[in-house]
Amino acid sequence: MITEFSFANKLLQVAKGLATYVVPTNWYLSRSGRGGSTNDAGYCYCVWLRHLRTLEKFGWNPVQKKICELGPGNSIGVGIAALLSGAESYTGLDAVPYSTVEQKAQITKIINDLTLLFQKRAPIPQPEQYPQIVPQLEDYSFPSWILAEVDSLANLTATKTSLIEGLDGPERNPRLKYLAPYQHIDLSGYSRSYDAIFSQAVFEHIGNPTQTYHLIFDLLKPGGLSWHVIDFRSHGLSADWNGHWTYPEWLWSLVVGHRQFFLNRIPLSAHLALATQAGFEVEGVMTYAEGEHQTLAKKSRLNPTQFAKPFDRMSREDASTVSGMIFLKKPAAEGETETSHCGLN
Ligand SMILES: C[S@@+](CC[C@H](N)C(=O)[O-])C[C@H]1O[C@@H](n2cnc3c(N)ncnc32)[C@H](O)[C@@H]1O
């Protein structure tokens, strides 16, 4: 039964892949892989504060940090939340320009909405509200230490005002930069300039993750921290969360079709290996296993013996990891001072 269904489903996915050669790419971008929304302050607040909570164990705080996000999509509010919690600057680097100057009204609204959530010290949204978001937490209360660090309400209002005043388009604001598509921009001037680089639901889509881990390594200051939430699920391609690993390479290339980015199907251990090869030290890994968090994925009916090569040789841990958050550190070069407050010594 599963076999018949999965055969029909594979044909459907191949047909969709082939359609990408005739339907404009923008049509797909407007419908898939976009995460949250510029209008959804709750999503952006949820993502940023959940990240901050998980970073507590490293003693890391965002105050006066230069922060960069890879692949903000249309959730630039995550970066605005970082600024409201004391970051000195935020740069969003995306392969696709989702945020545009024309969105000034929307971005102003999200700045206002996010400021209100911080002012109210609203609790972090729970899985009932955003069931798919990782990390999930034990404690969803507002992390009051953030506002203590940024000198509370006065600073929030000042930050809000300066962000709105600087909004001739996010790329014109010195504290809020947005570079997309960054592959067409010379980033050599940004080398060793960020205290932290993070991403949410991006690394599973990146076509050349080797190059990207090297890029973020280069952009980070020595001692800088990088963390990434990676979603290993099939993104709706199959009834079971791990069905994408059953496609042989030749069939998968038809499914991908002409799409600029899709799913790279790389499991957790391969990400850690690539990050290590780029020079990172792995400081921590949080994993979410199938069946453990019902909102993320039920236990699959497929097992690795049904996966295509080379996925059939996957470790048991990789094969059951639905989602993960990895914490990487760029070592401080010999004789150099670490970036301040990294807290990872
Ligand atoms: C699923 S969306 C996630 C968006 C956002 N982080 C969120 O949580 O809503 C994936 C994002 O990754 C971006 N992306 C894909 N390939 C990329 C690359 N090589 N470098 C940077 N961003 C990339 C896409 O343009 C898109 O914005």
The ligand as a Gaussian input file, in Angstrom:
#p B3LYP/6-31G(d) Opt

LIG

0 1
 C       12.478000      28.219000       4.301000
 S       13.066000      29.806000       3.950000
 C       13.410000      30.345000       5.598000
 C       13.261000      31.827000       5.748000
 C       13.404000      32.365000       7.154000
 N       14.671000      32.028000       7.750000
 C       12.241000      31.953000       8.016000
 O       12.449000      31.277000       9.021000
 O       11.137000      32.346000       7.710000
 C       14.671000      29.497000       3.246000
 C       15.454000      30.729000       2.916000
 O       16.781000      30.322000       2.553000
 C       17.219000      31.167000       1.515000
 N       18.354000      30.551000       0.827000
 C       18.377000      29.516000      -0.035000
 N       19.624000      29.271000      -0.468000
 C       20.422000      30.170000       0.163000
 C       21.805000      30.434000       0.149000
 N       22.667000      29.723000      -0.575000
 N       22.266000      31.433000       0.940000
 C       21.419000      32.170000       1.703000
 N       20.098000      31.970000       1.735000
 C       19.603000      30.982000       0.988000
 C       15.981000      31.339000       0.662000
 O       16.077000      32.420000      -0.232000
 C       14.923000      31.538000       1.750000
 O       14.847000      32.884000       2.122000

